[in-house]
Amino acid sequence: MRKAFEMSWATAFVVSKQRPRVLHIDDILFRSPVEIGSLLYLNSQVVYTEGQHMQISTKASVVDVVTGSTNLTNIFHFTYEVDQPVPATIPETYHEAMMYLDGRRHYQLVRGMRKFYGQGENPADIPI
């Protein structure tokens, strides 16, 4: 889980060229177990952006060295915020469009939760 978080943070940093702040980490459910000592393959990409916010999806797969097959174990969803607006995410393929819509839904859920709990857009507005 830590590796997936670090990968998504690095992706947010590279894309925005700014130091990102994590706003939300979605629930983490594993599709299949990851045994100790397994080779883990991580793939992270920005799937949705809006203003100063980014929704990043990180996929974790276990690689079987003997057969060369990969098995998807989890998809993590992270929401980040930066100080300046980030470039718009524009899907080019059908698959990217589906990822964009999924990312948008996750982002809207996060915004709805923040409004429900009385948290503003500015981290300074969050009650302690």
ABEGO torsion letter per residue (X at the ends): XAAAAAAAAAAAAAAAGBBBBBABBBBBBBABBBBBGBBBBBBBBBABBBEABBBBBBBBBBBBAAAGBBBBABBBBBBBBBABBBBBBBBABAAAAAAAAAAAAAAAAAAAAAAAAGBBABAAABBX
